[in-house]
Amino acid sequence: MQKILLIGVTLLLALPGYAQNGPDEDQLGAWYMYFFQKRFGDSQFGLQGDYQFRYWNIGNDLEQILLRTGATYRPRNADILFTLGYANITTGTPGESTERTTENRIYQAALFPQKNGDRFLLTHRIRYEQRWVEEQDFRTRYRYNLFVNVPFNDTKLAQRVVYLALYNELFINGQTDIGDGRTVQFFDRNRTYLGMGYGLLDNLRVQAGWMKQTTANWSKGQAQLSLHHNF
């Protein structure tokens, strides 16, 4: 009987410690990001990528380091951009733990713009990912993002233009079994963003905003600061 009580007390004491390993949903996180897109002259080919440093707080509790680069192809007479790329992701654990998880990822994406009126600049992005996450079985994921940019003092995103930036992205897992009897839901996460941007140059914009990320297990706000570069 004493052994049973001892086990029960141990489990009860362990539960708060386990809960602390999850993110603090009331604490504002921060993402610092650089996006680039390069077209090789008048050819149909180019490069696209983004490098992101994500934190559970403002800047010393690592959430993720994401390094992503892809080759792009733009068909002639079609306003669509295809991407085939690779990403390396290092994911940290919330709090004082220094535990890290590594992921390698291959992705394919299609991005196509749409303009409603003079000022509503929409972009649709569909992305399919093949994921090799450390200590998990092979996984896939589907993503759909709708971006909306609304310039205030022009009809395009150019130098000295101030604009409203919005997006919503939905993530769906391709399978629920991730190995060793562990499962996830088909719904992976959703991200909703509201921000403001400014054109530093015709091909360089800075953007700041707030993003709400909701997963199957938690929901958390993130401040975002990003630089967007076309060259």
C-alpha positions in Angstrom: 0.0 0.0 0.0 2.9 2.4 0.8 4.4 1.7 -2.5 1.2 2.5 -4.3 0.9 5.8 -2.4 4.5 6.6 -3.2 4.0 6.1 -6.9 0.8 8.2 -6.9 2.5 11.1 -5.1 5.4 10.9 -7.5 3.1 11.0 -10.5 1.2 14.0 -9.1 4.5 15.9 -8.5 5.7 15.1 -12.0 2.5 16.4 -13.7 3.2 20.2 -13.0 6.8 19.7 -14.2 5.5 18.1 -17.4 3.0 20.9 -18.0 5.8 23.5 -17.7 7.5 21.9 -20.7 4.8 23.3 -22.9 4.9 27.0 -24.1 3.6 29.7 -21.9 0.5 30.8 -23.8 0.3 34.2 -22.1 3.9 35.1 -23.0 4.5 36.9 -26.2 7.0 35.2 -28.5 9.0 36.8 -31.3 10.0 35.8 -34.9 12.8 37.6 -36.8 12.7 36.7 -40.5 14.4 37.4 -43.9 12.6 36.5 -47.1 14.2 36.7 -50.5 13.4 36.0 -54.2 15.8 36.1 -57.1 15.1 35.9 -60.8 17.9 35.1 -63.2 17.5 37.9 -65.7 14.7 37.3 -68.1 14.8 33.5 -67.7 12.0 31.4 -66.2 14.2 30.3 -63.3 15.3 31.8 -60.0 15.8 31.2 -56.3 13.5 31.8 -53.3 14.1 31.3 -49.6 13.7 32.5 -46.0 15.8 32.4 -42.8 13.9 32.6 -39.6 14.9 32.8 -35.9 11.9 32.1 -33.7 11.7 32.4 -29.9 9.2 31.4 -27.3 9.8 34.8 -25.7 11.3 38.1 -27.1 14.8 36.6 -27.8 16.5 34.1 -25.6 14.3 31.0 -25.4 14.7 29.3 -28.8 11.6 28.0 -30.5 13.1 27.3 -34.0 15.8 28.1 -36.4 14.5 27.6 -39.9 16.7 27.8 -43.0 14.8 27.2 -46.2 15.9 27.7 -49.9 14.3 26.6 -53.2 14.7 26.7 -56.9 11.8 28.5 -58.7 10.2 28.2 -62.1 7.8 30.6 -63.7 6.0 29.3 -66.9 5.8 31.7 -69.8 2.4 33.4 -70.2 1.3 32.2 -66.8 1.2 34.3 -63.6 2.3 31.4 -61.3 5.5 30.5 -59.5 6.5 26.9 -58.7 9.2 26.1 -56.1 11.1 23.0 -55.2 13.2 23.4 -52.1 14.9 22.1 -49.0 14.7 23.2 -45.3 16.6 22.5 -42.2 14.8 23.2 -38.9 16.1 23.1 -35.3 13.4 23.1 -32.7 13.9 24.0 -29.1 12.0 23.1 -25.9 10.2 25.9 -24.0 11.8 27.0 -20.8 15.2 26.2 -19.4 15.7 23.0 -21.3 18.5 22.9 -23.9 17.0 19.9 -25.7 16.8 20.3 -29.5 15.1 18.4 -32.3 16.3 18.4 -35.9 14.2 18.2 -39.0 15.1 17.9 -42.7 12.4 18.8 -45.1 11.7 18.8 -48.9 8.9 20.9 -50.2 7.0 21.8 -53.4 5.0 25.0 -53.6 2.8 26.9 -56.1 2.3 30.7 -55.6 -0.1 32.7 -57.7 -1.3 36.4 -57.2 -4.7 37.8 -57.6 -5.7 41.5 -57.6 -9.1 42.7 -56.5 -9.7 46.3 -57.4 -6.7 48.7 -57.3 -5.5 48.1 -53.8 -6.3 44.5 -52.6 -3.3 42.4 -53.6 -3.9 38.8 -52.9 -1.5 35.9 -53.1 -2.4 32.2 -52.8 0.3 29.7 -51.8 -0.1 25.9 -51.7 2.7 23.9 -50.3 3.4 20.2 -49.9 6.1 19.0 -47.5 8.0 15.7 -46.9 9.4 15.8 -43.4 12.1 13.8 -41.7 11.8 14.7 -38.0 14.3 13.3 -35.5 13.0 10.2 -33.7 9.8 10.1 -35.8 8.6 8.2 -38.8 8.5 9.9 -42.2 5.8 12.5 -42.3 4.0 14.7 -44.8 2.0 17.9 -44.5 -0.2 20.1 -46.6 -0.4 23.9 -46.3 -2.5 26.7 -47.7 -1.8 30.4 -47.2 -3.8 33.4 -48.3 -1.8 36.7 -48.2 -3.6 40.0 -48.5 -1.6 43.3 -48.9 -3.4 46.6 -49.0 -1.2 49.6 -50.0 -2.5 53.0 -48.7 -0.6 55.6 -50.8 -0.2 53.7 -54.1 -1.6 50.7 -56.0 1.5 48.6 -55.7 4.2 47.7 -53.1 7.0 50.2 -54.0 9.4 52.6 -52.3 7.8 54.7 -49.5 4.5 52.9 -49.7 2.8 52.0 -46.5 0.6 49.0 -46.5 -1.6 46.7 -44.4 -0.5 43.0 -44.4 -2.7 40.1 -43.5 -2.5 36.3 -43.9 -4.0 33.1 -42.7 -2.3 29.7 -43.2 -3.8 26.3 -42.5 -1.6 23.2 -41.9 -2.9 19.6 -42.3 -0.9 16.5 -41.5 -0.7 13.8 -44.2 -0.9 11.0 -41.6 -1.6 10.6 -37.9 0.9 7.8 -37.0 4.4 9.2 -36.3 6.0 6.0 -34.9 6.4 4.1 -31.6 2.7 4.2 -31.0 2.5 8.0 -31.1 -0.1 9.8 -33.0 -1.0 13.4 -34.0 -4.2 14.9 -35.3 -4.8 15.7 -39.0 -5.1 19.3 -38.0 -1.6 20.5 -37.3 -1.9 24.3 -36.8 -3.4 27.6 -38.0 -1.6 31.0 -38.2 -3.4 34.3 -38.4 -1.4 37.5 -38.9 -2.0 41.2 -38.9 0.8 43.7 -39.6 2.0 46.9 -41.3 4.7 47.2 -43.9 6.8 50.0 -45.5 8.7 50.0 -48.8 12.3 50.9 -48.1 13.1 50.5 -51.8 11.1 49.2 -54.8 12.5 45.8 -54.1 13.0 45.9 -50.3 10.2 46.0 -47.7 10.1 45.9 -43.9 7.1 44.5 -42.1 6.1 44.2 -38.4 3.0 42.6 -36.9 1.4 40.1 -34.7 0.6 36.4 -35.4 -1.7 34.0 -33.5 -0.6 30.4 -33.8 -3.1 27.7 -32.8 -2.1 24.1 -32.7 -4.0 21.0 -31.6 -2.5 21.5 -28.1 -1.9 25.2 -27.5 -2.4 28.7 -28.8 0.1 31.5 -28.6 0.8 35.1 -29.8 4.0 35.9 -31.7 5.4 39.3 -32.6 7.0 39.3 -36.1 9.6 41.5 -37.7 10.5 40.6 -41.3 12.5 41.9 -44.3 11.3 41.1 -47.8 13.9 41.3 -50.6 13.4 40.9 -54.4 16.6 41.1 -56.5 
